[in-house]
């Protein structure tokens, strides 16, 4: 098993493949709820980069993959991030913390 500190988008997806999950969630960064806007934006950018890598990772036949939207409590940031994640070839979209 990969230690959490060494996780990558690829290893996170591989673990979900190894578990045989029906639904696999993309690897994302969820900043603290009280994070300032710069930290939230950086987490969103990283989550988008990681999401692109997740869709390229190996999957199981029939496994559904979901991207995760970040943006903290800022509605405009969330809507903007939703637009970015929705453009990727995921089966669905989840709302992050």
matplotlib code that plots the C-alpha trace (Angstrom):
import matplotlib.pyplot as plt

x = [0.0, 1.2, 1.7, -0.7, 2.2, 3.3, 0.0, -0.3, -3.3, -2.2, -1.7, -5.0, -6.8, -4.8, -5.9, -9.5, -8.9, -7.3, -10.3, -12.6, -14.7, -17.7, -17.1, -13.7, -13.1, -10.4, -7.5, -8.1, -6.9, -9.4, -8.1, -9.3, -12.7, -11.1, -8.3, -7.8, -8.6, -5.1, -4.9, -8.3, -7.3, -4.0, -5.9, -8.4, -5.5, -3.8, -7.1, -7.6, -4.1, -4.6, -8.0, -6.4, -3.9, -6.7, -8.7, -5.5, -4.9, -6.0, -9.6, -11.8, -14.3, -17.6, -16.0, -17.5, -15.1, -16.0, -14.1, -14.3, -15.1, -13.4, -13.7, -14.3, -17.4, -17.0, -19.9, -18.1, -14.9, -17.0, -18.9, -15.7, -14.1, -17.2, -16.8, -13.2, -13.9, -17.1, -15.0, -13.0, -14.2, -15.5, -18.8, -19.9, -18.9, -18.8, -18.7, -15.7, -15.5]
y = [0.0, 3.5, 5.8, 8.8, 11.3, 9.6, 9.5, 10.8, 11.0, 7.8, 5.9, 7.1, 5.8, 2.6, 1.9, 2.3, -0.1, -2.6, -2.3, -2.9, 0.1, 0.9, 4.6, 6.2, 9.7, 11.9, 12.9, 16.4, 19.0, 20.2, 23.3, 24.2, 25.9, 29.1, 29.2, 32.6, 33.0, 32.5, 29.1, 28.1, 29.1, 27.2, 24.1, 24.5, 24.7, 21.7, 19.7, 20.5, 19.4, 16.2, 15.6, 15.6, 13.0, 10.9, 10.6, 9.3, 6.6, 3.0, 2.2, -0.9, -1.8, -0.2, 1.8, 5.3, 8.2, 11.5, 14.8, 16.9, 20.6, 22.8, 26.5, 26.9, 28.9, 31.2, 30.5, 32.2, 30.2, 27.0, 27.7, 28.5, 25.3, 23.3, 24.6, 23.4, 20.0, 19.4, 19.8, 16.7, 13.3, 12.2, 10.2, 12.7, 15.6, 15.7, 18.8, 18.9, 20.3]
z = [0.0, -0.8, 2.2, 2.1, 1.9, -1.3, -3.0, -6.6, -8.9, -10.5, -7.3, -5.9, -9.0, -8.9, -5.4, -6.4, -9.3, -6.9, -4.6, -7.5, -6.7, -8.9, -8.5, -8.4, -7.2, -8.7, -6.4, -5.2, -2.7, -0.2, 1.6, 5.1, 5.3, 6.7, 4.0, 2.3, -1.4, -2.6, -1.0, -2.3, -5.8, -5.6, -4.4, -7.3, -9.8, -8.4, -8.3, -12.0, -12.9, -10.9, -12.5, -15.9, -14.8, -13.2, -16.4, -18.1, -15.4, -15.9, -15.0, -14.6, -17.2, -16.0, -13.3, -13.1, -12.5, -10.9, -10.9, -7.7, -7.7, -5.1, -4.4, -0.7, 0.2, -2.8, -5.2, -8.1, -7.6, -7.3, -10.5, -12.3, -11.1, -12.0, -15.6, -15.7, -14.2, -16.3, -19.5, -18.6, -19.6, -16.2, -15.8, -13.1, -10.9, -7.1, -4.9, -2.6, 0.9]

ax = plt.figure().add_subplot(projection="3d")
ax.plot(x, y, z, "-o")
ax.set_aspect("equal")
plt.show()
